[in-house]
Amino acid sequence: MPITPDFIETFSVVCPACRGRVVLKEDASGIKCTECRRVYPVRNDIPALIVEEATIEDEEPPKTD
Ligand SMILES: [Zn+2]
């Protein structure tokens, strides 16, 4: 069964690192925490909600002056 946004609501998925709210990425390639910006990979429709597997995704890279 593919991961859908309903999956997150049904199972009350939260970020295992900070317990923040998570959302499914638009391409369903991962589950992203809205608080700490960790992105958990989804493999074979199974989300790996493991802190060690997460990557940090920066939407706004810090500017260097
Ligand atoms: Zn988090």
N, CA, C, O and the ligand as a Tripos MOL2 file, in Angstrom:
@<TRIPOS>MOLECULE
protein
  261   259    66     0     0
PROTEIN
NO_CHARGES

@<TRIPOS>ATOM
      1 N           0.8520   -1.1950    0.0000 N.3       1 MET1
      2 CA          0.0000    0.0000    0.0000 C.3       1 MET1
      3 C           0.8840    1.2390    0.0000 C.2       1 MET1
      4 O           1.7230    1.4030    0.8850 O.2       1 MET1
      5 N           0.7020    2.1070   -0.9820 N.am      2 PRO2
      6 CA          1.5460    3.3090   -1.0110 C.3       2 PRO2
      7 C           1.2610    4.2200    0.1760 C.2       2 PRO2
      8 O           0.1600    4.2590    0.7250 O.2       2 PRO2
      9 N           2.2920    4.9370    0.5370 N.am      3 ILE3
     10 CA          2.1180    5.9130    1.6060 C.3       3 ILE3
     11 C           1.2840    7.0810    1.0880 C.2       3 ILE3
     12 O           1.5290    7.6010    0.0000 O.2       3 ILE3
     13 N           0.3150    7.4740    1.8700 N.am      4 THR4
     14 CA         -0.4970    8.6360    1.5200 C.3       4 THR4
     15 C          -0.5350    9.5640    2.7250 C.2       4 THR4
     16 O          -0.1880    9.1600    3.8350 O.2       4 THR4
     17 N          -0.9540   10.8040    2.5080 N.am      5 PRO5
     18 CA         -1.0950   11.7020    3.6710 C.3       5 PRO5
     19 C          -1.9980   11.1210    4.7400 C.2       5 PRO5
     20 O          -1.8330   11.4260    5.9210 O.2       5 PRO5
     21 N          -2.9570   10.2820    4.3410 N.am      6 ASP6
     22 CA         -3.8370    9.6590    5.3280 C.3       6 ASP6
     23 C          -3.0730    8.7520    6.2720 C.2       6 ASP6
     24 O          -3.4410    8.5930    7.4350 O.2       6 ASP6
     25 N          -2.0030    8.1600    5.7600 N.am      7 PHE7
     26 CA         -1.1980    7.2720    6.5990 C.3       7 PHE7
     27 C          -0.7090    8.0130    7.8280 C.2       7 PHE7
     28 O          -0.7530    7.4970    8.9450 O.2       7 PHE7
     29 N          -0.2430    9.2280    7.6030 N.am      8 ILE8
     30 CA          0.3150   10.0130    8.7020 C.3       8 ILE8
     31 C          -0.7670   10.3260    9.7290 C.2       8 ILE8
     32 O          -0.5220   10.2720   10.9340 O.2       8 ILE8
     33 N          -1.9630   10.6530    9.2450 N.am      9 GLU9
     34 CA         -3.0410   10.9710   10.1680 C.3       9 GLU9
     35 C          -3.5400    9.7260   10.8760 C.2       9 GLU9
     36 O          -3.7900    9.7400   12.0820 O.2       9 GLU9
     37 N          -3.6840    8.6470   10.1150 N.am     10 THR10
     38 CA         -4.2520    7.4300   10.6770 C.3      10 THR10
     39 C          -3.3810    6.8840   11.7980 C.2      10 THR10
     40 O          -3.8800    6.4420   12.8320 O.2      10 THR10
     41 N          -2.0770    6.9190   11.5790 N.am     11 PHE11
     42 CA         -1.1790    6.3320   12.5600 C.3      11 PHE11
     43 C          -0.5490    7.3800   13.4730 C.2      11 PHE11
     44 O           0.3530    7.0840   14.2570 O.2      11 PHE11
     45 N          -1.0490    8.6270   13.3530 N.am     12 SER12
     46 CA         -0.5380    9.7070   14.1930 C.3      12 SER12
     47 C           0.9830    9.7370   14.1940 C.2      12 SER12
     48 O           1.6290    9.7810   15.2410 O.2      12 SER12
     49 N           1.5310    9.7120   12.9840 N.am     13 VAL13
     50 CA          2.9840    9.6970   12.8530 C.3      13 VAL13
     51 C           3.5470   11.0460   13.2850 C.2      13 VAL13
     52 O           3.0750   12.0980   12.8540 O.2      13 VAL13
     53 N           4.5460   10.9980   14.1260 N.am     14 VAL14
     54 CA          5.2550   12.2150   14.4970 C.3      14 VAL14
     55 C           6.7420   11.9740   14.2950 C.2      14 VAL14
     56 O           7.1900   10.8360   14.1550 O.2      14 VAL14
     57 N           7.4860   13.0480   14.2820 N.am     15 CYS15
     58 CA          8.9190   12.9520   14.1260 C.3      15 CYS15
     59 C           9.5280   12.2450   15.3400 C.2      15 CYS15
     60 O           9.3040   12.6630   16.4760 O.2      15 CYS15
     61 N          10.2820   11.1960   15.1080 N.am     16 PRO16
     62 CA         10.8770   10.4800   16.2440 C.3      16 PRO16
     63 C          11.9850   11.2800   16.9300 C.2      16 PRO16
     64 O          12.4010   10.9530   18.0420 O.2      16 PRO16
     65 N          12.4500   12.3140   16.2670 N.am     17 ALA17
     66 CA         13.5290   13.1160   16.8650 C.3      17 ALA17
     67 C          12.9750   14.1850   17.7960 C.2      17 ALA17
     68 O          13.4740   14.3730   18.9060 O.2      17 ALA17
     69 N          11.9260   14.8940   17.3320 N.am     18 CYS18
     70 CA         11.4450   16.0370   18.1130 C.3      18 CYS18
     71 C           9.9550   15.9650   18.4040 C.2      18 CYS18
     72 O           9.4020   16.8690   19.0310 O.2      18 CYS18
     73 N           9.2970   14.8980   17.9550 N.am     19 ARG19
     74 CA          7.8530   14.7400   18.1440 C.3      19 ARG19
     75 C           7.0560   15.8200   17.4310 C.2      19 ARG19
     76 O           5.9100   16.0980   17.7830 O.2      19 ARG19
     77 N           7.6720   16.4220   16.4330 N.am     20 GLY20
     78 CA          6.9920   17.4580   15.6670 C.3      20 GLY20
     79 C           6.0780   16.8570   14.6170 C.2      20 GLY20
     80 O           6.0650   15.6460   14.3990 O.2      20 GLY20
     81 N           5.3190   17.7200   13.9740 N.am     21 ARG21
     82 CA          4.3950   17.2790   12.9350 C.3      21 ARG21
     83 C           5.1800   16.9360   11.6750 C.2      21 ARG21
     84 O           6.1280   17.6310   11.3110 O.2      21 ARG21
     85 N           4.7770   15.8690   11.0230 N.am     22 VAL22
     86 CA          5.4440   15.4670    9.7950 C.3      22 VAL22
     87 C           4.4530   15.5110    8.6430 C.2      22 VAL22
     88 O           3.2460   15.3600    8.8360 O.2      22 VAL22
     89 N           4.9860   15.7210    7.4360 N.am     23 VAL23
     90 CA          4.1540   15.7400    6.2390 C.3      23 VAL23
     91 C           4.8140   14.8700    5.1840 C.2      23 VAL23
     92 O           6.0330   14.6980    5.1540 O.2      23 VAL23
     93 N           3.9670   14.3300    4.3230 N.am     24 LEU24
     94 CA          4.4910   13.5300    3.2230 C.3      24 LEU24
     95 C           4.9720   14.4560    2.1190 C.2      24 LEU24
     96 O           4.2810   15.4020    1.7420 O.2      24 LEU24
     97 N           6.1530   14.1760    1.6090 N.am     25 LYS25
     98 CA          6.6430   14.9850    0.5070 C.3      25 LYS25
     99 C           5.7580   14.7850   -0.7150 C.2      25 LYS25
    100 O           5.1210   13.7430   -0.8700 O.2      25 LYS25
    101 N           5.7250   15.8000   -1.5850 N.am     26 GLU26
    102 CA          4.8090   15.7550   -2.7220 C.3      26 GLU26
    103 C           5.0560   14.5660   -3.6300 C.2      26 GLU26
    104 O           4.1240   14.0200   -4.2190 O.2      26 GLU26
    105 N           6.3170   14.1670   -3.7420 N.am     27 ASP27
    106 CA          6.6200   13.0270   -4.6110 C.3      27 ASP27
    107 C           6.6250   11.7110   -3.8320 C.2      27 ASP27
    108 O           6.9980   10.6660   -4.3670 O.2      27 ASP27
    109 N           6.2050   11.7720   -2.5540 N.am     28 ALA28
    110 CA          6.0960   10.5820   -1.7040 C.3      28 ALA28
    111 C           7.4340    9.8770   -1.5160 C.2      28 ALA28
    112 O           7.4820    8.6880   -1.2010 O.2      28 ALA28
    113 N           8.5080   10.6150   -1.7100 N.am     29 SER29
    114 CA          9.8350   10.0040   -1.5600 C.3      29 SER29
    115 C          10.3180   10.0500   -0.1230 C.2      29 SER29
    116 O          11.3420    9.4560    0.2150 O.2      29 SER29
    117 N           9.5860   10.7500    0.7140 N.am     30 GLY30
    118 CA         10.0320   10.8550    2.0930 C.3      30 GLY30
    119 C           8.9800   11.5240    2.9500 C.2      30 GLY30
    120 O           7.9980   12.0770    2.4560 O.2      30 GLY30
    121 N           9.2160   11.4570    4.2500 N.am     31 ILE31
    122 CA          8.3410   12.1080    5.2120 C.3      31 ILE31
    123 C           9.1580   13.1840    5.9130 C.2      31 ILE31
    124 O          10.2190   12.9190    6.4780 O.2      31 ILE31
    125 N           8.6410   14.3900    5.8600 N.am     32 LYS32
    126 CA          9.4210   15.5260    6.3220 C.3      32 LYS32
    127 C           8.8330   16.1030    7.6000 C.2      32 LYS32
    128 O           7.6220   16.2770    7.7320 O.2      32 LYS32
    129 N           9.7280   16.3930    8.5360 N.am     33 CYS33
    130 CA          9.3100   17.0260    9.7820 C.3      33 CYS33
    131 C           9.2160   18.5290    9.5610 C.2      33 CYS33
    132 O          10.1260   19.1480    9.0120 O.2      33 CYS33
    133 N           8.1010   19.1040    9.9970 N.am     34 THR34
    134 CA          7.9250   20.5420    9.8120 C.3      34 THR34
    135 C           8.6520   21.3340   10.8860 C.2      34 THR34
    136 O           8.7790   22.5540   10.7800 O.2      34 THR34
    137 N           9.1290   20.6520   11.9160 N.am     35 GLU35
    138 CA          9.7920   21.3540   13.0150 C.3      35 GLU35
    139 C          11.3040   21.3790   12.8460 C.2      35 GLU35
    140 O          11.9130   22.4470   12.8070 O.2      35 GLU35
    141 N          11.9040   20.2010   12.7460 N.am     36 CYS36
    142 CA         13.3690   20.1450   12.6870 C.3      36 CYS36
    143 C          13.8730   19.9000   11.2700 C.2      36 CYS36
    144 O          15.0810   19.8170   11.0470 O.2      36 CYS36
    145 N          12.9580   19.7840   10.3120 N.am     37 ARG37
    146 CA         13.2930   19.6590    8.8870 C.3      37 ARG37
    147 C          14.0280   18.3770    8.5350 C.2      37 ARG37
    148 O          14.6390   18.2780    7.4710 O.2      37 ARG37
    149 N          13.9690   17.3960    9.4270 N.am     38 ARG38
    150 CA         14.5220   16.1000    9.0460 C.3      38 ARG38
    151 C          13.5990   15.4770    8.0020 C.2      38 ARG38
    152 O          12.3800   15.6430    8.0450 O.2      38 ARG38
    153 N          14.2100   14.7580    7.0680 N.am     39 VAL39
    154 CA         13.4240   14.0360    6.0650 C.3      39 VAL39
    155 C          13.7360   12.5570    6.2160 C.2      39 VAL39
    156 O          14.8850   12.1290    6.1080 O.2      39 VAL39
    157 N          12.6940   11.7940    6.4670 N.am     40 TYR40
    158 CA         12.8390   10.3500    6.6380 C.3      40 TYR40
    159 C          12.5400    9.6560    5.3150 C.2      40 TYR40
    160 O          11.5270    9.9440    4.6770 O.2      40 TYR40
    161 N          13.4000    8.7600    4.9080 N.am     41 PRO41
    162 CA         13.2120    8.1170    3.6070 C.3      41 PRO41
    163 C          12.0440    7.1350    3.6110 C.2      41 PRO41
    164 O          11.6930    6.5640    4.6430 O.2      41 PRO41
    165 N          11.4550    6.9550    2.4410 N.am     42 VAL42
    166 CA         10.4250    5.9310    2.2480 C.3      42 VAL42
    167 C          10.9780    4.9280    1.2500 C.2      42 VAL42
    168 O          11.3180    5.2760    0.1200 O.2      42 VAL42
    169 N          11.0620    3.6860    1.6850 N.am     43 ARG43
    170 CA         11.5960    2.6570    0.7990 C.3      43 ARG43
    171 C          10.5560    1.5560    0.6290 C.2      43 ARG43
    172 O          10.0430    1.0090    1.6060 O.2      43 ARG43
    173 N          10.2590    1.2440   -0.6150 N.am     44 ASN44
    174 CA          9.2570    0.2060   -0.8970 C.3      44 ASN44
    175 C           7.9580    0.4790   -0.1460 C.2      44 ASN44
    176 O           7.3300   -0.4260    0.4040 O.2      44 ASN44
    177 N           7.5790    1.7510   -0.1400 N.am     45 ASP45
    178 CA          6.3370    2.1910    0.5070 C.3      45 ASP45
    179 C           6.3730    2.0510    2.0290 C.2      45 ASP45
    180 O           5.3370    2.1410    2.6870 O.2      45 ASP45
    181 N           7.5480    1.8340    2.5760 N.am     46 ILE46
    182 CA          7.6460    1.7170    4.0290 C.3      46 ILE46
    183 C           8.4930    2.8780    4.5430 C.2      46 ILE46
    184 O           9.6650    2.9980    4.1870 O.2      46 ILE46
    185 N           7.9090    3.7220    5.3680 N.am     47 PRO47
    186 CA          8.6830    4.8540    5.8800 C.3      47 PRO47
    187 C           9.6740    4.4150    6.9500 C.2      47 PRO47
    188 O           9.3300    3.6720    7.8700 O.2      47 PRO47
    189 N          10.8880    4.8800    6.8170 N.am     48 ALA48
    190 CA         11.9110    4.5760    7.8020 C.3      48 ALA48
    191 C          11.9930    5.7450    8.7770 C.2      48 ALA48
    192 O          12.7680    6.6850    8.5960 O.2      48 ALA48
    193 N          11.1700    5.6520    9.8100 N.am     49 LEU49
    194 CA         11.1390    6.7370   10.7960 C.3      49 LEU49
    195 C          12.2110    6.4970   11.8480 C.2      49 LEU49
    196 O          11.9330    6.2330   13.0180 O.2      49 LEU49
    197 N          13.4370    6.6000   11.3800 N.am     50 ILE50
    198 CA         14.5920    6.3380   12.2200 C.3      50 ILE50
    199 C          15.4900    7.5680   12.1640 C.2      50 ILE50
    200 O          15.8730    8.0260   11.0880 O.2      50 ILE50
    201 N          15.8160    8.0870   13.3270 N.am     51 VAL51
    202 CA         16.5790    9.3390   13.3700 C.3      51 VAL51
    203 C          17.8860    9.2040   12.6060 C.2      51 VAL51
    204 O          18.2970   10.1230   11.8970 O.2      51 VAL51
    205 N          18.5390    8.0540   12.7530 N.am     52 GLU52
    206 CA         19.8350    7.8660   12.0990 C.3      52 GLU52
    207 C          19.7160    7.8470   10.5700 C.2      52 GLU52
    208 O          20.6970    8.0990    9.8700 O.2      52 GLU52
    209 N          18.5240    7.5510   10.0530 N.am     53 GLU53
    210 CA         18.3400    7.4770    8.6040 C.3      53 GLU53
    211 C          17.9030    8.8110    8.0150 C.2      53 GLU53
    212 O          17.8750    8.9730    6.7950 O.2      53 GLU53
    213 N          17.5690    9.7460    8.8590 N.am     54 ALA54
    214 CA         17.0340   11.0130    8.3790 C.3      54 ALA54
    215 C          18.1290   11.8990    7.8140 C.2      54 ALA54
    216 O          19.2940   11.8290    8.2040 O.2      54 ALA54
    217 N          17.7010   12.7380    6.8740 N.am     55 THR55
    218 CA         18.5970   13.7660    6.3670 C.3      55 THR55
    219 C          17.9680   15.1250    6.6610 C.2      55 THR55
    220 O          16.7460   15.2580    6.7220 O.2      55 THR55
    221 N          18.7980   16.0990    6.8350 N.am     56 ILE56
    222 CA         18.2910   17.4500    7.0860 C.3      56 ILE56
    223 C          18.1310   18.1640    5.7580 C.2      56 ILE56
    224 O          19.0550   18.2250    4.9470 O.2      56 ILE56
    225 N          16.9400   18.7020    5.5540 N.am     57 GLU57
    226 CA         16.6780   19.4010    4.3060 C.3      57 GLU57
    227 C          16.5010   20.8870    4.5910 C.2      57 GLU57
    228 O          15.5870   21.2920    5.3090 O.2      57 GLU57
    229 N          17.3670   21.6700    4.0300 N.am     58 ASP58
    230 CA         17.2800   23.1190    4.2150 C.3      58 ASP58
    231 C          16.5810   23.7400    3.0240 C.2      58 ASP58
    232 O          17.0610   23.6650    1.8930 O.2      58 ASP58
    233 N          15.4340   24.3580    3.2970 N.am     59 GLU59
    234 CA         14.7370   25.0110    2.1980 C.3      59 GLU59
    235 C          15.3630   26.3730    1.8910 C.2      59 GLU59
    236 O          15.3600   26.8300    0.7470 O.2      59 GLU59
    237 N          15.8860   26.9970    2.9100 N.am     60 GLU60
    238 CA         16.5210   28.3020    2.7140 C.3      60 GLU60
    239 C          17.9600   28.2140    3.2070 C.2      60 GLU60
    240 O          18.2300   28.3700    4.3980 O.2      60 GLU60
    241 N          18.8670   27.9640    2.2900 N.am     61 PRO61
    242 CA         20.2730   27.8620    2.7020 C.3      61 PRO61
    243 C          20.7370   29.1700    3.3320 C.2      61 PRO61
    244 O          20.3700   30.2490    2.8670 O.2      61 PRO61
    245 N          21.5280   29.0770    4.3710 N.am     62 PRO62
    246 CA         22.0060   30.3020    5.0160 C.3      62 PRO62
    247 C          22.8510   31.1320    4.0650 C.2      62 PRO62
    248 O          23.6690   30.6170    3.3010 O.2      62 PRO62
    249 N          22.6250   32.4130    4.1420 N.am     63 LYS63
    250 CA         23.3870   33.3000    3.2600 C.3      63 LYS63
    251 C          24.7140   33.6570    3.8950 C.2      63 LYS63
    252 O          24.8280   33.8200    5.1100 O.2      63 LYS63
    253 N          25.6890   33.7720    3.0580 N.am     64 THR64
    254 CA         26.9930   34.1920    3.5440 C.3      64 THR64
    255 C          27.3250   35.5460    2.9290 C.2      64 THR64
    256 O          27.3470   35.7170    1.7100 O.2      64 THR64
    257 N          27.5720   36.4630    3.7840 N.am     65 ASP65
    258 CA         27.9100   37.8110    3.3040 C.3      65 ASP65
    259 C          29.4130   37.9840    3.2430 C.2      65 ASP65
    260 O          29.8960   39.0510    2.8640 O.2      65 ASP65
    261 ZN         11.5080   16.7330   13.9320 Zn       66 ZN66
@<TRIPOS>BOND
     1     1     2 1
     2     2     3 1
     3     3     4 2
     4     3     5 am
     5     5     6 1
     6     6     7 1
     7     7     8 2
     8     7     9 am
     9     9    10 1
    10    10    11 1
    11    11    12 2
    12    11    13 am
    13    13    14 1
    14    14    15 1
    15    15    16 2
    16    15    17 am
    17    17    18 1
    18    18    19 1
    19    19    20 2
    20    19    21 am
    21    21    22 1
    22    22    23 1
    23    23    24 2
    24    23    25 am
    25    25    26 1
    26    26    27 1
    27    27    28 2
    28    27    29 am
    29    29    30 1
    30    30    31 1
    31    31    32 2
    32    31    33 am
    33    33    34 1
    34    34    35 1
    35    35    36 2
    36    35    37 am
    37    37    38 1
    38    38    39 1
    39    39    40 2
    40    39    41 am
    41    41    42 1
    42    42    43 1
    43    43    44 2
    44    43    45 am
    45    45    46 1
    46    46    47 1
    47    47    48 2
    48    47    49 am
    49    49    50 1
    50    50    51 1
    51    51    52 2
    52    51    53 am
    53    53    54 1
    54    54    55 1
    55    55    56 2
    56    55    57 am
    57    57    58 1
    58    58    59 1
    59    59    60 2
    60    59    61 am
    61    61    62 1
    62    62    63 1
    63    63    64 2
    64    63    65 am
    65    65    66 1
    66    66    67 1
    67    67    68 2
    68    67    69 am
    69    69    70 1
    70    70    71 1
    71    71    72 2
    72    71    73 am
    73    73    74 1
    74    74    75 1
    75    75    76 2
    76    75    77 am
    77    77    78 1
    78    78    79 1
    79    79    80 2
    80    79    81 am
    81    81    82 1
    82    82    83 1
    83    83    84 2
    84    83    85 am
    85    85    86 1
    86    86    87 1
    87    87    88 2
    88    87    89 am
    89    89    90 1
    90    90    91 1
    91    91    92 2
    92    91    93 am
    93    93    94 1
    94    94    95 1
    95    95    96 2
    96    95    97 am
    97    97    98 1
    98    98    99 1
    99    99   100 2
   100    99   101 am
   101   101   102 1
   102   102   103 1
   103   103   104 2
   104   103   105 am
   105   105   106 1
   106   106   107 1
   107   107   108 2
   108   107   109 am
   109   109   110 1
   110   110   111 1
   111   111   112 2
   112   111   113 am
   113   113   114 1
   114   114   115 1
   115   115   116 2
   116   115   117 am
   117   117   118 1
   118   118   119 1
   119   119   120 2
   120   119   121 am
   121   121   122 1
   122   122   123 1
   123   123   124 2
   124   123   125 am
   125   125   126 1
   126   126   127 1
   127   127   128 2
   128   127   129 am
   129   129   130 1
   130   130   131 1
   131   131   132 2
   132   131   133 am
   133   133   134 1
   134   134   135 1
   135   135   136 2
   136   135   137 am
   137   137   138 1
   138   138   139 1
   139   139   140 2
   140   139   141 am
   141   141   142 1
   142   142   143 1
   143   143   144 2
   144   143   145 am
   145   145   146 1
   146   146   147 1
   147   147   148 2
   148   147   149 am
   149   149   150 1
   150   150   151 1
   151   151   152 2
   152   151   153 am
   153   153   154 1
   154   154   155 1
   155   155   156 2
   156   155   157 am
   157   157   158 1
   158   158   159 1
   159   159   160 2
   160   159   161 am
   161   161   162 1
   162   162   163 1
   163   163   164 2
   164   163   165 am
   165   165   166 1
   166   166   167 1
   167   167   168 2
   168   167   169 am
   169   169   170 1
   170   170   171 1
   171   171   172 2
   172   171   173 am
   173   173   174 1
   174   174   175 1
   175   175   176 2
   176   175   177 am
   177   177   178 1
   178   178   179 1
   179   179   180 2
   180   179   181 am
   181   181   182 1
   182   182   183 1
   183   183   184 2
   184   183   185 am
   185   185   186 1
   186   186   187 1
   187   187   188 2
   188   187   189 am
   189   189   190 1
   190   190   191 1
   191   191   192 2
   192   191   193 am
   193   193   194 1
   194   194   195 1
   195   195   196 2
   196   195   197 am
   197   197   198 1
   198   198   199 1
   199   199   200 2
   200   199   201 am
   201   201   202 1
   202   202   203 1
   203   203   204 2
   204   203   205 am
   205   205   206 1
   206   206   207 1
   207   207   208 2
   208   207   209 am
   209   209   210 1
   210   210   211 1
   211   211   212 2
   212   211   213 am
   213   213   214 1
   214   214   215 1
   215   215   216 2
   216   215   217 am
   217   217   218 1
   218   218   219 1
   219   219   220 2
   220   219   221 am
   221   221   222 1
   222   222   223 1
   223   223   224 2
   224   223   225 am
   225   225   226 1
   226   226   227 1
   227   227   228 2
   228   227   229 am
   229   229   230 1
   230   230   231 1
   231   231   232 2
   232   231   233 am
   233   233   234 1
   234   234   235 1
   235   235   236 2
   236   235   237 am
   237   237   238 1
   238   238   239 1
   239   239   240 2
   240   239   241 am
   241   241   242 1
   242   242   243 1
   243   243   244 2
   244   243   245 am
   245   245   246 1
   246   246   247 1
   247   247   248 2
   248   247   249 am
   249   249   250 1
   250   250   251 1
   251   251   252 2
   252   251   253 am
   253   253   254 1
   254   254   255 1
   255   255   256 2
   256   255   257 am
   257   257   258 1
   258   258   259 1
   259   259   260 2
@<TRIPOS>SUBSTRUCTURE
     1 MET1         2 RESIDUE 1 A MET
     2 PRO2         6 RESIDUE 1 A PRO
     3 ILE3        10 RESIDUE 1 A ILE
     4 THR4        14 RESIDUE 1 A THR
     5 PRO5        18 RESIDUE 1 A PRO
     6 ASP6        22 RESIDUE 1 A ASP
     7 PHE7        26 RESIDUE 1 A PHE
     8 ILE8        30 RESIDUE 1 A ILE
     9 GLU9        34 RESIDUE 1 A GLU
    10 THR10       38 RESIDUE 1 A THR
    11 PHE11       42 RESIDUE 1 A PHE
    12 SER12       46 RESIDUE 1 A SER
    13 VAL13       50 RESIDUE 1 A VAL
    14 VAL14       54 RESIDUE 1 A VAL
    15 CYS15       58 RESIDUE 1 A CYS
    16 PRO16       62 RESIDUE 1 A PRO
    17 ALA17       66 RESIDUE 1 A ALA
    18 CYS18       70 RESIDUE 1 A CYS
    19 ARG19       74 RESIDUE 1 A ARG
    20 GLY20       78 RESIDUE 1 A GLY
    21 ARG21       82 RESIDUE 1 A ARG
    22 VAL22       86 RESIDUE 1 A VAL
    23 VAL23       90 RESIDUE 1 A VAL
    24 LEU24       94 RESIDUE 1 A LEU
    25 LYS25       98 RESIDUE 1 A LYS
    26 GLU26      102 RESIDUE 1 A GLU
    27 ASP27      106 RESIDUE 1 A ASP
    28 ALA28      110 RESIDUE 1 A ALA
    29 SER29      114 RESIDUE 1 A SER
    30 GLY30      118 RESIDUE 1 A GLY
    31 ILE31      122 RESIDUE 1 A ILE
    32 LYS32      126 RESIDUE 1 A LYS
    33 CYS33      130 RESIDUE 1 A CYS
    34 THR34      134 RESIDUE 1 A THR
    35 GLU35      138 RESIDUE 1 A GLU
    36 CYS36      142 RESIDUE 1 A CYS
    37 ARG37      146 RESIDUE 1 A ARG
    38 ARG38      150 RESIDUE 1 A ARG
    39 VAL39      154 RESIDUE 1 A VAL
    40 TYR40      158 RESIDUE 1 A TYR
    41 PRO41      162 RESIDUE 1 A PRO
    42 VAL42      166 RESIDUE 1 A VAL
    43 ARG43      170 RESIDUE 1 A ARG
    44 ASN44      174 RESIDUE 1 A ASN
    45 ASP45      178 RESIDUE 1 A ASP
    46 ILE46      182 RESIDUE 1 A ILE
    47 PRO47      186 RESIDUE 1 A PRO
    48 ALA48      190 RESIDUE 1 A ALA
    49 LEU49      194 RESIDUE 1 A LEU
    50 ILE50      198 RESIDUE 1 A ILE
    51 VAL51      202 RESIDUE 1 A VAL
    52 GLU52      206 RESIDUE 1 A GLU
    53 GLU53      210 RESIDUE 1 A GLU
    54 ALA54      214 RESIDUE 1 A ALA
    55 THR55      218 RESIDUE 1 A THR
    56 ILE56      222 RESIDUE 1 A ILE
    57 GLU57      226 RESIDUE 1 A GLU
    58 ASP58      230 RESIDUE 1 A ASP
    59 GLU59      234 RESIDUE 1 A GLU
    60 GLU60      238 RESIDUE 1 A GLU
    61 PRO61      242 RESIDUE 1 A PRO
    62 PRO62      246 RESIDUE 1 A PRO
    63 LYS63      250 RESIDUE 1 A LYS
    64 THR64      254 RESIDUE 1 A THR
    65 ASP65      258 RESIDUE 1 A ASP
    66 ZN66       261 GROUP 0 **** ****
